[in-house]
């Protein structure tokens, strides 16, 4: 019994010893395995973090994965509450009383010093290398960019919120920095404003991706990296970009995010535009720049100089004014959305155009009394172009820059007001405002002449209507004499 008991006790002890040893082995194995797993986990996390070149991207991508919500379109604001008149009855011709000091056109110094013929041969020195991944024509200028292969692999899949996050994650871990540097460099060399940069980024994106959704997402990614506040939204599984703007972009779908309005500029003036979108509220970190459509300095596009002859008759005498213009600039301006009026009223003419136009006007008005000179310019704008509303000419409302009004044979009230106010400001140094009614646009000048007038900041401005044919300064159409204007557009003095 003793032996048996000893054997049993020994087995128990041995089993107990073996069991404890096994537990120790299991614990050691588990600990080692756990250490390896944690090491692998850390490695994956580190690699994931290292994939993003920008520390903002990890947290932002996590935000993109959160629940989105729907946003309803704010009703787009039209330029005019009422349709502009189809026809405007000319005024009875008036005799101009010569009053005021003698006028000597105030020409821009650069236009005086530089012969316009020299301007015809100015070209942009931005020649793309032949080994660039993509090359294309950007309003007459040949550009080239390299796109990393890993950036090209970013895709919008699946077609929902997850697809947006997937695209961003792939793009953020790609070698995108050289492309951003090239865009920034070219933008500065060519004096590109925000709208031109938007078009450039859109062109690069379209050349990179054939499908519109992925193209839009690349534009969204690049513009955010360039500091612009742009949101990606989804409507019927397709991507819509929303651009922040402090100023109204007319006839364009917009959505409110935290008190700020974002515009779907790709859908401006389009029928059946998106009504409701799904998106996120948070901006990309430090991407706060608005889409500023102002055109204070003209883009430096390669020259495609063309010429035309502007002519009109006054008191049975015919006047001719030859001008030159850069067709590439006209093509760029044609892409513009419906920006606020100040954008159009304060944009300059191209140097070659202004130089020729100022010389032509000098021939006819240099040394004349102020009233004669100003009215001559007014009659030029009234008579050198045919009147036609935008719906007939462009099938949509379109405000033209002064440069465009000189190019097109037809124009309506706001186009003429913009051109006239620019010429008055530049030639004579006179303060001028745009005068907007519900269905019409005129101008008013800060000059001591008699006639119909408006009060702007306690100052008397005399009406000058570039659409009212034969009318002189101080004559308003009878329809608007007793109507208070809706607003005034400030034409900034240089």
TISEKE-409874 format. One record per residue (C-alpha): residue in one letter; z, y, x. Coordinates in nm, 2 decimals. Example, Ala and Ser with C-alpha at 12.3 -4.5 7.8 and 13.67 -1.06 7.14 Angstrom:
+------+--------+--------+--------+
| code |     c3 |     c2 |     c1 |
+------+--------+--------+--------+
|    A |   0.78 |  -0.45 |   1.23 |
|    S |   0.71 |  -0.11 |   1.37 |
+------+--------+--------+--------+
***
This chain:
+------+--------+--------+--------+
| code |     c3 |     c2 |     c1 |
+------+--------+--------+--------+
|    X |   0.00 |   0.00 |   0.00 |
|    X |   0.09 |   0.22 |   0.28 |
|    X |  -0.24 |   0.16 |   0.45 |
|    X |  -0.43 |   0.22 |   0.13 |
|    X |  -0.23 |   0.53 |   0.06 |
|    X |  -0.29 |   0.65 |   0.41 |
|    X |  -0.67 |   0.59 |   0.37 |
|    X |  -0.68 |   0.77 |   0.04 |
|    X |  -0.48 |   1.06 |   0.17 |
|    X |  -0.70 |   1.07 |   0.48 |
|    X |  -1.01 |   1.07 |   0.26 |
|    X |  -0.87 |   1.35 |   0.06 |
|    X |  -0.78 |   1.55 |   0.37 |
|    X |  -1.13 |   1.48 |   0.51 |
|    X |  -1.29 |   1.57 |   0.18 |
|    X |  -1.08 |   1.88 |   0.16 |
|    X |  -1.17 |   1.97 |   0.52 |
|    X |  -1.54 |   1.90 |   0.46 |
|    X |  -1.52 |   2.10 |   0.14 |
|    X |  -1.37 |   2.40 |   0.31 |
|    X |  -1.62 |   2.37 |   0.59 |
|    X |  -1.91 |   2.35 |   0.33 |
|    X |  -1.78 |   2.66 |   0.16 |
|    X |  -1.76 |   2.84 |   0.49 |
|    X |  -2.12 |   2.73 |   0.57 |
|    X |  -2.23 |   2.84 |   0.23 |
|    X |  -2.06 |   3.17 |   0.26 |
|    X |  -2.21 |   3.23 |   0.61 |
|    X |  -2.55 |   3.13 |   0.48 |
|    X |  -2.52 |   3.35 |   0.18 |
|    X |  -2.39 |   3.64 |   0.39 |
|    X |  -2.68 |   3.60 |   0.64 |
|    X |  -2.93 |   3.56 |   0.35 |
|    X |  -2.78 |   3.86 |   0.18 |
|    X |  -2.81 |   4.06 |   0.50 |
|    X |  -3.17 |   3.96 |   0.53 |
|    X |  -3.24 |   4.06 |   0.17 |
|    X |  -3.07 |   4.39 |   0.21 |
|    X |  -3.26 |   4.45 |   0.53 |
|    X |  -3.58 |   4.37 |   0.35 |
|    X |  -3.48 |   4.60 |   0.07 |
|    X |  -3.40 |   4.88 |   0.31 |
|    X |  -3.73 |   4.82 |   0.48 |
|    X |  -3.92 |   4.84 |   0.16 |
|    X |  -3.73 |   5.15 |   0.05 |
|    X |  -3.79 |   5.31 |   0.39 |
|    X |  -4.16 |   5.22 |   0.39 |
|    X |  -4.19 |   5.35 |   0.03 |
|    X |  -4.03 |   5.68 |   0.13 |
|    X |  -4.24 |   5.70 |   0.44 |
|    X |  -4.56 |   5.66 |   0.23 |
|    X |  -4.50 |   6.00 |   0.08 |
|    X |  -4.58 |   6.28 |   0.32 |
|    X |  -4.40 |   6.53 |   0.10 |
|    X |  -4.03 |   6.48 |   0.01 |
|    X |  -4.10 |   6.63 |  -0.33 |
|    X |  -4.33 |   6.35 |  -0.44 |
|    X |  -4.08 |   6.07 |  -0.48 |
|    X |  -3.85 |   6.25 |  -0.72 |
|    X |  -4.15 |   6.40 |  -0.91 |
|    X |  -4.32 |   6.06 |  -0.95 |
|    X |  -3.99 |   5.93 |  -1.09 |
|    X |  -4.00 |   6.21 |  -1.34 |
|    X |  -4.36 |   6.12 |  -1.44 |
|    X |  -4.23 |   5.77 |  -1.54 |
|    X |  -3.99 |   5.91 |  -1.80 |
|    X |  -4.06 |   5.95 |  -2.16 |
|    X |  -4.32 |   6.22 |  -2.25 |
|    X |  -4.34 |   6.40 |  -2.57 |
|    X |  -4.62 |   6.56 |  -2.78 |
|    X |  -4.71 |   6.92 |  -2.77 |
|    X |  -4.91 |   7.10 |  -3.05 |
|    X |  -5.18 |   7.34 |  -2.97 |
|    X |  -5.11 |   7.71 |  -3.03 |
|    X |  -5.39 |   7.87 |  -3.23 |
|    X |  -5.64 |   8.02 |  -2.98 |
|    X |  -5.67 |   8.40 |  -2.99 |
|    X |  -6.02 |   8.54 |  -3.04 |
|    X |  -6.15 |   8.85 |  -2.87 |
|    X |  -6.22 |   9.03 |  -3.20 |
|    X |  -6.05 |   8.99 |  -3.54 |
|    X |  -6.37 |   9.08 |  -3.72 |
|    X |  -6.74 |   9.01 |  -3.62 |
|    X |  -6.91 |   9.28 |  -3.42 |
|    X |  -7.19 |   9.47 |  -3.61 |
|    X |  -7.53 |   9.31 |  -3.58 |
|    X |  -7.70 |   9.64 |  -3.56 |
|    X |  -7.58 |   9.99 |  -3.47 |
|    X |  -7.77 |  10.29 |  -3.61 |
|    X |  -7.85 |  10.55 |  -3.34 |
|    X |  -7.71 |  10.89 |  -3.35 |
|    X |  -7.92 |  11.20 |  -3.39 |
|    X |  -8.02 |  11.33 |  -3.05 |
|    X |  -7.80 |  11.62 |  -2.93 |
|    X |  -7.87 |  11.90 |  -2.68 |
|    X |  -7.63 |  11.88 |  -2.39 |
|    X |  -7.45 |  12.21 |  -2.31 |
|    X |  -7.42 |  12.23 |  -1.92 |
|    X |  -7.05 |  12.30 |  -1.86 |
|    X |  -6.80 |  12.21 |  -1.58 |
|    X |  -6.83 |  12.20 |  -1.21 |
|    X |  -7.14 |  12.08 |  -1.02 |
|    X |  -7.13 |  11.70 |  -0.96 |
|    X |  -7.18 |  11.52 |  -0.63 |
|    X |  -7.17 |  11.15 |  -0.66 |
|    X |  -6.86 |  11.00 |  -0.50 |
|    X |  -7.02 |  10.70 |  -0.31 |
|    X |  -6.82 |  10.42 |  -0.15 |
|    X |  -6.80 |  10.49 |   0.22 |
|    X |  -6.92 |  10.14 |   0.31 |
|    X |  -7.22 |  10.18 |   0.08 |
|    X |  -7.31 |  10.51 |   0.25 |
|    X |  -7.29 |  10.38 |   0.60 |
|    X |  -7.47 |  10.05 |   0.55 |
|    X |  -7.83 |  10.04 |   0.46 |
|    X |  -7.89 |   9.81 |   0.17 |
|    X |  -8.18 |   9.64 |   0.34 |
|    X |  -7.94 |   9.51 |   0.60 |
|    X |  -7.74 |   9.35 |   0.32 |
|    X |  -8.04 |   9.14 |   0.22 |
|    X |  -8.00 |   8.93 |   0.53 |
|    X |  -7.63 |   8.86 |   0.53 |
|    X |  -7.56 |   8.49 |   0.52 |
|    X |  -7.24 |   8.28 |   0.52 |
|    X |  -7.17 |   8.11 |   0.85 |
|    X |  -7.02 |   7.80 |   0.70 |
|    X |  -7.24 |   7.51 |   0.79 |
|    X |  -7.10 |   7.16 |   0.71 |
|    X |  -7.11 |   6.90 |   0.98 |
|    X |  -7.35 |   6.62 |   0.91 |
|    X |  -7.09 |   6.35 |   0.93 |
|    X |  -6.88 |   6.49 |   0.64 |
|    X |  -6.80 |   6.24 |   0.36 |
|    X |  -6.94 |   6.48 |   0.10 |
|    X |  -7.16 |   6.79 |   0.11 |
|    X |  -7.27 |   7.00 |  -0.18 |
|    X |  -7.40 |   7.34 |  -0.28 |
|    X |  -7.13 |   7.58 |  -0.40 |
|    X |  -7.31 |   7.88 |  -0.55 |
|    X |  -7.57 |   7.89 |  -0.27 |
|    X |  -7.33 |   7.80 |   0.02 |
|    X |  -7.35 |   7.45 |   0.17 |
|    X |  -7.00 |   7.30 |   0.21 |
|    X |  -6.87 |   6.97 |   0.34 |
|    X |  -6.54 |   6.79 |   0.31 |
|    X |  -6.38 |   6.46 |   0.43 |
|    X |  -6.20 |   6.25 |   0.18 |
|    X |  -5.97 |   5.97 |   0.30 |
|    X |  -6.05 |   5.62 |   0.18 |
|    X |  -5.70 |   5.57 |   0.05 |
|    X |  -5.72 |   5.88 |  -0.16 |
|    X |  -6.04 |   5.74 |  -0.32 |
|    X |  -5.85 |   5.43 |  -0.43 |
|    X |  -5.62 |   5.63 |  -0.66 |
|    X |  -5.71 |   5.53 |  -1.02 |
|    X |  -5.61 |   5.62 |  -1.37 |
|    X |  -5.50 |   5.28 |  -1.49 |
|    X |  -5.37 |   5.20 |  -1.75 |
|    X |  -5.49 |   5.48 |  -1.96 |
|    X |  -5.15 |   5.62 |  -2.05 |
|    X |  -4.84 |   5.78 |  -1.89 |
|    X |  -4.81 |   5.49 |  -1.64 |
|    X |  -5.17 |   5.55 |  -1.53 |
|    X |  -5.08 |   5.91 |  -1.44 |
|    X |  -4.78 |   5.80 |  -1.24 |
|    X |  -4.99 |   5.53 |  -1.06 |
|    X |  -5.26 |   5.78 |  -0.97 |
|    X |  -5.00 |   6.03 |  -0.84 |
|    X |  -4.82 |   5.76 |  -0.63 |
|    X |  -5.14 |   5.65 |  -0.47 |
|    X |  -5.26 |   6.00 |  -0.40 |
|    X |  -4.92 |   6.11 |  -0.27 |
|    X |  -4.92 |   5.83 |  -0.01 |
|    X |  -5.27 |   5.90 |   0.11 |
|    X |  -5.39 |   6.11 |   0.40 |
|    X |  -5.46 |   6.42 |   0.18 |
|    X |  -5.34 |   6.69 |   0.41 |
|    X |  -5.67 |   6.75 |   0.60 |
|    X |  -5.85 |   6.80 |   0.27 |
|    X |  -5.60 |   7.06 |   0.16 |
|    X |  -5.63 |   7.24 |   0.49 |
|    X |  -6.01 |   7.25 |   0.46 |
|    X |  -5.99 |   7.38 |   0.10 |
|    X |  -5.74 |   7.65 |   0.21 |
|    X |  -5.96 |   7.75 |   0.51 |
|    X |  -6.28 |   7.77 |   0.31 |
|    X |  -6.11 |   7.97 |   0.04 |
|    X |  -6.00 |   8.23 |   0.28 |
|    X |  -6.33 |   8.25 |   0.46 |
|    X |  -6.52 |   8.30 |   0.13 |
|    X |  -6.27 |   8.53 |  -0.04 |
|    X |  -6.23 |   8.29 |  -0.33 |
|    X |  -6.01 |   8.40 |  -0.61 |
|    X |  -5.81 |   8.15 |  -0.83 |
|    X |  -6.11 |   8.08 |  -1.06 |
|    X |  -6.34 |   8.01 |  -0.76 |
|    X |  -6.07 |   7.78 |  -0.61 |
|    X |  -6.04 |   7.60 |  -0.94 |
|    X |  -6.42 |   7.54 |  -0.94 |
|    X |  -6.42 |   7.43 |  -0.58 |
|    X |  -6.14 |   7.18 |  -0.63 |
|    X |  -6.32 |   7.06 |  -0.95 |
|    X |  -6.64 |   7.01 |  -0.76 |
|    X |  -6.47 |   6.81 |  -0.48 |
|    X |  -6.30 |   6.59 |  -0.75 |
|    X |  -6.62 |   6.53 |  -0.94 |
|    X |  -6.79 |   6.42 |  -0.61 |
|    X |  -6.50 |   6.18 |  -0.54 |
|    X |  -6.47 |   6.02 |  -0.88 |
|    X |  -6.75 |   5.95 |  -1.12 |
|    X |  -6.52 |   5.91 |  -1.42 |
|    X |  -6.38 |   6.24 |  -1.57 |
|    X |  -6.02 |   6.12 |  -1.60 |
|    X |  -5.97 |   6.03 |  -1.24 |
|    X |  -6.16 |   6.35 |  -1.14 |
|    X |  -5.93 |   6.56 |  -1.35 |
|    X |  -5.62 |   6.39 |  -1.20 |
|    X |  -5.74 |   6.45 |  -0.84 |
|    X |  -5.79 |   6.82 |  -0.93 |
|    X |  -5.44 |   6.82 |  -1.08 |
|    X |  -5.29 |   6.66 |  -0.77 |
|    X |  -5.47 |   6.90 |  -0.53 |
|    X |  -5.40 |   7.22 |  -0.73 |
|    X |  -5.03 |   7.13 |  -0.75 |
|    X |  -5.03 |   7.08 |  -0.37 |
|    X |  -5.20 |   7.42 |  -0.33 |
|    X |  -4.91 |   7.57 |  -0.53 |
|    X |  -5.07 |   7.61 |  -0.87 |
|    X |  -4.87 |   7.53 |  -1.18 |
|    X |  -5.09 |   7.27 |  -1.35 |
|    X |  -4.99 |   6.99 |  -1.59 |
|    X |  -5.17 |   6.66 |  -1.66 |
|    X |  -5.17 |   6.58 |  -2.03 |
|    X |  -5.31 |   6.29 |  -2.24 |
|    X |  -5.52 |   6.33 |  -2.55 |
|    X |  -5.67 |   6.01 |  -2.70 |
|    X |  -5.61 |   5.83 |  -2.37 |
|    X |  -5.81 |   6.09 |  -2.18 |
|    X |  -5.67 |   6.34 |  -1.92 |
|    X |  -5.66 |   6.71 |  -2.01 |
|    X |  -5.55 |   6.96 |  -1.75 |
|    X |  -5.33 |   7.25 |  -1.86 |
|    X |  -5.31 |   7.57 |  -1.63 |
|    X |  -5.03 |   7.82 |  -1.65 |
|    X |  -5.14 |   8.18 |  -1.70 |
|    X |  -4.93 |   8.49 |  -1.77 |
|    X |  -5.22 |   8.66 |  -1.93 |
|    X |  -5.41 |   8.55 |  -2.24 |
|    X |  -5.72 |   8.33 |  -2.19 |
|    X |  -5.90 |   8.39 |  -2.52 |
|    X |  -6.06 |   8.12 |  -2.75 |
|    X |  -5.89 |   7.86 |  -2.53 |
|    X |  -5.64 |   7.58 |  -2.65 |
|    X |  -5.29 |   7.66 |  -2.52 |
|    X |  -4.95 |   7.49 |  -2.52 |
|    X |  -4.60 |   7.62 |  -2.47 |
|    X |  -4.37 |   7.47 |  -2.21 |
|    X |  -4.03 |   7.62 |  -2.16 |
|    X |  -4.15 |   7.96 |  -2.28 |
|    X |  -4.47 |   7.96 |  -2.06 |
|    X |  -4.82 |   7.91 |  -2.19 |
|    X |  -5.06 |   7.66 |  -2.04 |
|    X |  -5.43 |   7.67 |  -2.11 |
|    X |  -5.69 |   7.39 |  -2.13 |
|    X |  -5.95 |   7.60 |  -1.95 |
|    X |  -6.20 |   7.31 |  -1.95 |
|    X |  -6.20 |   7.33 |  -2.33 |
|    X |  -6.25 |   7.71 |  -2.37 |
|    X |  -6.49 |   7.81 |  -2.65 |
|    X |  -6.55 |   7.44 |  -2.74 |
|    X |  -6.56 |   7.32 |  -3.10 |
|    X |  -6.34 |   7.03 |  -3.19 |
|    X |  -6.10 |   7.09 |  -2.90 |
|    X |  -5.79 |   6.89 |  -2.85 |
|    X |  -5.52 |   6.97 |  -3.10 |
|    X |  -5.22 |   6.76 |  -2.97 |
|    X |  -5.14 |   6.63 |  -2.63 |
|    X |  -4.87 |   6.43 |  -2.46 |
|    X |  -4.72 |   6.56 |  -2.14 |
|    X |  -4.41 |   6.64 |  -1.95 |
|    X |  -4.21 |   6.96 |  -1.92 |
|    X |  -4.10 |   6.98 |  -1.56 |
|    X |  -4.33 |   7.15 |  -1.31 |
|    X |  -4.43 |   7.00 |  -0.98 |
|    X |  -4.16 |   7.14 |  -0.74 |
|    X |  -4.25 |   7.48 |  -0.60 |
|    X |  -4.59 |   7.48 |  -0.77 |
|    X |  -4.54 |   7.81 |  -0.95 |
|    X |  -4.86 |   8.00 |  -0.91 |
|    X |  -5.04 |   8.11 |  -1.22 |
|    X |  -5.41 |   8.09 |  -1.27 |
|    X |  -5.49 |   8.45 |  -1.21 |
|    X |  -5.85 |   8.53 |  -1.32 |
|    X |  -5.86 |   8.88 |  -1.18 |
|    X |  -6.16 |   8.95 |  -0.96 |
|    X |  -6.05 |   9.23 |  -0.73 |
|    X |  -6.27 |   9.12 |  -0.44 |
|    X |  -6.61 |   8.94 |  -0.49 |
|    X |  -6.65 |   8.60 |  -0.34 |
|    X |  -6.85 |   8.58 |  -0.02 |
|    X |  -7.13 |   8.36 |  -0.13 |
|    X |  -7.45 |   8.32 |   0.06 |
|    X |  -7.71 |   8.58 |  -0.04 |
|    X |  -7.99 |   8.50 |  -0.28 |
|    X |  -8.11 |   8.85 |  -0.33 |
|    X |  -8.34 |   8.93 |  -0.62 |
|    X |  -8.46 |   9.26 |  -0.76 |
|    X |  -8.52 |   9.42 |  -1.10 |
|    X |  -8.62 |   9.76 |  -1.23 |
|    X |  -8.40 |   9.93 |  -1.49 |
|    X |  -8.57 |  10.20 |  -1.70 |
|    X |  -8.51 |  10.42 |  -2.00 |
|    X |  -8.64 |  10.73 |  -2.16 |
|    X |  -8.46 |  11.06 |  -2.23 |
|    X |  -8.61 |  11.37 |  -2.38 |
|    X |  -8.96 |  11.22 |  -2.35 |
|    X |  -8.91 |  11.16 |  -1.98 |
|    X |  -8.90 |  10.81 |  -1.83 |
|    X |  -8.64 |  10.72 |  -1.56 |
|    X |  -8.65 |  10.42 |  -1.33 |
|    X |  -8.37 |  10.27 |  -1.13 |
|    X |  -8.44 |   9.98 |  -0.90 |
|    X |  -8.15 |   9.75 |  -0.81 |
|    X |  -8.09 |   9.43 |  -0.61 |
|    X |  -7.84 |   9.16 |  -0.69 |
|    X |  -7.72 |   8.83 |  -0.56 |
|    X |  -7.82 |   8.56 |  -0.81 |
|    X |  -7.55 |   8.32 |  -0.67 |
|    X |  -7.28 |   8.57 |  -0.78 |
|    X |  -7.44 |   8.60 |  -1.12 |
|    X |  -7.43 |   8.22 |  -1.15 |
|    X |  -7.06 |   8.22 |  -1.06 |
|    X |  -6.97 |   8.49 |  -1.31 |
|    X |  -7.15 |   8.29 |  -1.58 |
|    X |  -6.88 |   8.01 |  -1.55 |
|    X |  -6.59 |   8.25 |  -1.63 |
|    X |  -6.37 |   8.17 |  -1.93 |
|    X |  -6.26 |   8.45 |  -2.17 |
|    X |  -6.02 |   8.63 |  -1.95 |
|    X |  -5.83 |   8.94 |  -2.05 |
|    X |  -6.02 |   9.27 |  -2.06 |
|    X |  -5.86 |   9.42 |  -1.76 |
|    X |  -6.02 |   9.14 |  -1.55 |
|    X |  -6.37 |   9.26 |  -1.65 |
|    X |  -6.30 |   9.63 |  -1.65 |
|    X |  -6.16 |   9.62 |  -1.29 |
|    X |  -6.40 |   9.40 |  -1.11 |
|    X |  -6.63 |   9.57 |  -0.86 |
|    X |  -7.01 |   9.57 |  -0.83 |
|    X |  -7.17 |   9.39 |  -0.53 |
|    X |  -7.22 |   9.63 |  -0.24 |
|    X |  -7.60 |   9.60 |  -0.23 |
|    X |  -7.62 |   9.67 |  -0.61 |
|    X |  -7.38 |   9.97 |  -0.60 |
|    X |  -7.55 |  10.12 |  -0.30 |
|    X |  -7.90 |  10.12 |  -0.46 |
|    X |  -7.77 |  10.23 |  -0.80 |
|    X |  -7.57 |  10.52 |  -0.66 |
|    X |  -7.88 |  10.64 |  -0.46 |
|    X |  -8.10 |  10.62 |  -0.77 |
|    X |  -7.85 |  10.82 |  -0.97 |
|    X |  -7.82 |  11.08 |  -0.70 |
|    X |  -8.18 |  11.16 |  -0.73 |
|    X |  -8.13 |  11.26 |  -1.10 |
|    X |  -7.79 |  11.41 |  -1.13 |
|    X |  -7.68 |  11.54 |  -0.79 |
|    X |  -7.58 |  11.91 |  -0.82 |
|    X |  -7.59 |  11.91 |  -1.20 |
|    X |  -7.30 |  12.04 |  -1.42 |
|    X |  -7.04 |  11.78 |  -1.50 |
|    X |  -7.13 |  11.75 |  -1.87 |
|    X |  -7.50 |  11.69 |  -1.79 |
|    X |  -7.43 |  11.43 |  -1.52 |
|    X |  -7.18 |  11.23 |  -1.72 |
|    X |  -7.41 |  11.23 |  -2.03 |
|    X |  -7.70 |  11.12 |  -1.81 |
|    X |  -7.50 |  10.81 |  -1.71 |
|    X |  -7.40 |  10.75 |  -2.07 |
|    X |  -7.76 |  10.77 |  -2.19 |
|    X |  -7.86 |  10.52 |  -1.92 |
|    X |  -7.61 |  10.26 |  -2.04 |
|    X |  -7.71 |  10.32 |  -2.40 |
|    X |  -8.08 |  10.29 |  -2.35 |
|    X |  -8.15 |  10.06 |  -2.05 |
|    X |  -8.05 |   9.75 |  -2.24 |
|    X |  -8.12 |   9.60 |  -2.58 |
|    X |  -7.82 |   9.56 |  -2.81 |
|    X |  -7.75 |   9.20 |  -2.91 |
|    X |  -7.42 |   9.03 |  -3.00 |
|    X |  -7.29 |   8.74 |  -2.79 |
|    X |  -7.33 |   8.48 |  -3.06 |
|    X |  -7.70 |   8.54 |  -3.06 |
|    X |  -7.74 |   8.56 |  -2.68 |
|    X |  -7.49 |   8.30 |  -2.57 |
|    X |  -7.39 |   8.11 |  -2.89 |
|    X |  -7.03 |   8.22 |  -2.81 |
|    X |  -6.83 |   8.53 |  -2.74 |
|    X |  -6.88 |   8.63 |  -2.38 |
|    X |  -6.75 |   8.94 |  -2.20 |
|    X |  -6.97 |   9.03 |  -1.91 |
|    X |  -6.88 |   9.18 |  -1.57 |
|    X |  -7.06 |   9.51 |  -1.49 |
|    X |  -7.27 |   9.31 |  -1.24 |
|    X |  -7.39 |   9.07 |  -1.53 |
|    X |  -7.47 |   9.36 |  -1.77 |
|    X |  -7.71 |   9.50 |  -1.51 |
|    X |  -7.87 |   9.15 |  -1.47 |
|    X |  -7.92 |   9.07 |  -1.84 |
|    X |  -8.17 |   9.25 |  -2.05 |
|    X |  -7.94 |   9.24 |  -2.36 |
|    X |  -7.57 |   9.33 |  -2.40 |
|    X |  -7.32 |   9.44 |  -2.66 |
|    X |  -7.04 |   9.69 |  -2.69 |
|    X |  -6.77 |   9.57 |  -2.45 |
|    X |  -7.03 |   9.48 |  -2.18 |
|    X |  -7.16 |   9.84 |  -2.19 |
|    X |  -6.81 |   9.99 |  -2.20 |
|    X |  -6.73 |   9.79 |  -1.89 |
|    X |  -7.04 |   9.90 |  -1.70 |
|    X |  -7.01 |  10.27 |  -1.81 |
|    X |  -6.64 |  10.29 |  -1.72 |
|    X |  -6.71 |  10.15 |  -1.37 |
|    X |  -6.99 |  10.39 |  -1.30 |
|    X |  -6.78 |  10.69 |  -1.43 |
|    X |  -6.48 |  10.59 |  -1.22 |
|    X |  -6.69 |  10.54 |  -0.90 |
|    X |  -6.94 |  10.82 |  -0.93 |
|    X |  -6.71 |  11.10 |  -1.05 |
|    X |  -6.35 |  10.98 |  -0.99 |
|    X |  -6.27 |  11.04 |  -1.35 |
|    X |  -5.98 |  10.85 |  -1.53 |
|    X |  -6.12 |  10.62 |  -1.80 |
|    X |  -5.99 |  10.37 |  -2.06 |
|    X |  -6.15 |  10.11 |  -2.27 |
|    X |  -6.10 |  10.17 |  -2.64 |
|    X |  -6.08 |   9.86 |  -2.85 |
|    X |  -6.12 |   9.83 |  -3.23 |
|    X |  -6.11 |   9.52 |  -3.45 |
|    X |  -6.49 |   9.48 |  -3.42 |
|    X |  -6.60 |   9.73 |  -3.15 |
|    X |  -6.54 |   9.86 |  -2.80 |
|    X |  -6.59 |  10.21 |  -2.67 |
|    X |  -6.45 |  10.42 |  -2.38 |
|    X |  -6.26 |  10.75 |  -2.34 |
|    X |  -6.26 |  10.99 |  -2.05 |
|    X |  -5.98 |  11.22 |  -1.92 |
|    X |  -6.20 |  11.53 |  -1.91 |
|    X |  -6.16 |  11.88 |  -2.07 |
|    X |  -6.46 |  11.85 |  -2.32 |
|    X |  -6.46 |  11.91 |  -2.69 |
|    X |  -6.52 |  11.63 |  -2.94 |
|    X |  -6.36 |  11.32 |  -3.08 |
|    X |  -6.06 |  11.20 |  -2.88 |
|    X |  -5.77 |  10.96 |  -2.86 |
|    X |  -5.42 |  11.00 |  -2.72 |
|    X |  -5.32 |  10.76 |  -2.44 |
|    X |  -4.97 |  10.81 |  -2.29 |
|    X |  -4.96 |  11.16 |  -2.43 |
|    X |  -5.29 |  11.25 |  -2.26 |
|    X |  -5.61 |  11.35 |  -2.45 |
|    X |  -5.91 |  11.12 |  -2.37 |
|    X |  -6.25 |  11.22 |  -2.50 |
|    X |  -6.45 |  10.94 |  -2.67 |
|    X |  -6.77 |  10.82 |  -2.49 |
|    X |  -6.95 |  10.54 |  -2.67 |
|    X |  -7.21 |  10.35 |  -2.45 |
|    X |  -7.33 |  10.16 |  -2.76 |
|    X |  -7.39 |  10.45 |  -2.99 |
|    X |  -7.75 |  10.54 |  -2.88 |
|    X |  -7.82 |  10.91 |  -2.84 |
|    X |  -7.45 |  11.00 |  -2.88 |
|    X |  -7.31 |  11.24 |  -2.62 |
|    X |  -6.96 |  11.25 |  -2.48 |
|    X |  -6.72 |  11.35 |  -2.76 |
|    X |  -6.92 |  11.17 |  -3.04 |
|    X |  -6.76 |  10.87 |  -3.21 |
|    X |  -6.93 |  10.66 |  -3.48 |
|    X |  -6.83 |  10.78 |  -3.82 |
|    X |  -6.68 |  10.44 |  -3.90 |
|    X |  -6.42 |  10.47 |  -3.63 |
|    X |  -6.34 |  10.84 |  -3.65 |
|    X |  -6.04 |  10.79 |  -3.87 |
|    X |  -5.94 |  10.44 |  -3.74 |
|    X |  -5.66 |  10.41 |  -3.48 |
|    X |  -5.77 |  10.18 |  -3.20 |
|    X |  -5.60 |   9.84 |  -3.16 |
|    X |  -5.54 |   9.88 |  -2.79 |
|    X |  -5.65 |  10.06 |  -2.47 |
|    X |  -5.77 |   9.89 |  -2.15 |
|    X |  -5.65 |  10.05 |  -1.83 |
|    X |  -5.92 |  10.10 |  -1.57 |
|    X |  -5.73 |  10.12 |  -1.25 |
|    X |  -5.81 |  10.39 |  -1.00 |
|    X |  -5.88 |  10.28 |  -0.64 |
+------+--------+--------+--------+
***
